[in-house]
Amino acid sequence: MIDIKNLTKQFGSHPAVNDVSLSIGRGENLILLGTSGCGKTTTLKMINRLIEPTKGSISVDGVDVRQQPGPELRRRIGYVIQDGGLFPHYTVAEAIATVPKLLGWNLAATQQRVRELIDKLQLPASLLTRYPAELSGGQRQRVGLARALAARPPVVLMDEPFGALDPFTRKHVRRELFGLNELQETTVVLVTHDVREALELADRIALMDKGRIVQLGTPGELLNHPATDFVRDFMEI
């Protein structure tokens, strides 16, 4: 679904991402794991062209992302950030409907999709007329995911999506969200620095350090067969 080749991003003389290559399968959960400043968020944002690469290429479903305008690309890729990333002046219903409206869906289809997602995410219909400030952290995160999934994108990118939640809520929300059949059928790339979260959610983990992938593999491979001392130390829990 996603093919990244020799990806590099320099800010001035500093290579934030340095010659990264990997392929991500259709329906796979790929976790970009690492410390702050290792390049994982920059890598994620280059997939939907929020950041343009200095060198290298990215294709999604066989199409180079540079062959289409950034806004058009981002309408086909779900994007979830900390605390949902909701506009404060949009109601829950308006937030979830954002991308379908941009894509020209008719009103009936949009409203049906909004109700369908609210039901799947176990949110009461009474929230549809509320604003983000009236929601709990867990509710905002669920609404943020609903917005990302609204147009049924083949790829969803998540940047520290549970980072703003307390540990108890974080654990329960991520288990609930990743238990959704709809998300299980989607290719997910998620950024985190939380080893336990990565082990719980990943099909594969790309552990990054200083702009490079130091090991790519299943959770078991990184735990049981660390490629370097850095990997061994980082994966200790």
Secondary structure, DSSP 4 states (H G I P E B T S, - for coil): -EEEEEEEEEETTEEEEEEEEEEE-TT-EEEEE-STTSSHHHHHHHHTTSS--SEEEEEETTEEGGGS-HHHHHHTEEEEEGGGG--TTS-HHHHHTHHHHHTT--HHHHHHHHHHHHHHTT--GGGGG--GGGS-HHHHHHHHHHHHHTT--SEEEEESTTTTS-HHHHHHHHHHHHT-HHHHTSEEEEEES-HHHHHHH-SEEEEEETTEEEEEE-HHHHHHS-SSHHHHHHH--
